[in-house]
Every structure is written in structure tokens, then in C-alpha cells.
Amino acid sequence: MKIKFESGLSYQQEAINAIVDIFQGQEVCTSNFTVFSPEYLAKQKTLDFNQKGYANKLQLTEAQILENTQKIQLRNGMKPSLPNEVDIRHLDFSVEMETGTGKTYVYLRTIMEMNRQYGFTKFIIVVPSIPIKEGVYKSLQITESHFKEHYNNIPYKYFIYDSSNLSDVRDFAVNDQLQIMVINIDAFRKKL
């Protein structure tokens, strides 16, 4: 049995746009860095010292992000936030949706849209518990063909963070394709 996803629900598209539009004006670009960790190299013996990593690069100013956010708030009938009410540096935004409305689908599709529109390739989904982590991973599995169909067969990798398999984290850093890491909050708080 194959699950069919409805991709045209207006309330879901509005939620997707509410996040994607925060970055309106962002150009597609990447940031590169050198991967170097002596501890990791000693453990894995697989990396050379000059391997290139890829990161999302945000070019928008705090003022542009605030302006975009205020436009989204007005569009959704909300009072616009004042500059002193928002900590733009942390980019901590929330989309509120009722239970059973497709929140997981919405944020996964938001990832696909942010990749398509802005070239962002690195996403970490932090969840509160192990059962939710497993549920998100299952959602990634069952939506894979749906998203590939809707996003021109985009190549992407998703995985559950496992501290005993740091090669996935390395691949996350050095791969220039769309990467999605799922991690529960307790593992996120621990030191790698």
C-alpha cells in the first residue's frame, strides 16, 4: 500500500510560505569551510586534512529578516513584532498548527522549498523524544518519492544522528547536496 499525499492544501502552503518568505531576497549561495578534527581523524583515519565542508550562507541583514517577518505577520492577521521584541540573530521562528493537520509534512516540505528557492542544504530536525525521532524518520522515508516527484528528483540524504556513527555527521558536513539530520534533544545537548 502506498500513501498518497495531498500537496495542494492551502493551509499547509500558507504555513510553508510563512517560513520560506522569512528569507525573501536571499540569493542562492554556499559557504565553504575546511573539515579538520584531530580527534575524529585519529578515530576514523578516513579524512584528509583539507576536506571541504559546505554550509548554508545567509546574506540577509537582521533588518531584512525583521521586515520579512513583519510582512508575514501582517499577512496572517498578527501584530507585527517590534525590533526589540525579536532576537533575529537566533532565527527562532514558530508556525503553530493543530494536531492532525500535517505539521511534519509541512516542515519537511518547507525544507524542500528552502533548498529550491535559496539553495540551503543543511537542516537539523531536533525533536523532544526518541519516539518522535523515529516518527520523523518514518515520515522522511514515506515522503521521499513524493518529494522527489515534486522537486525534480532532488537528491538528498536523511539520517538519524547516532554518536557511534560519526561518519554520517562527517558526510553531512562535506556533502554539497541536501542533507537532513534528525536528532532528539538529549543527544543534541551531549558533546560530540
Helices and strands as residue ranges (DSSP letters): H 10-20, G 21-23, E 30-35, H 38-44, E 51-56, H 62-75, G 83-85, G 88-90, H 103-118, E 122-127, H 130-150, E 156-160, H 166-174, E 178-184, H 185-189
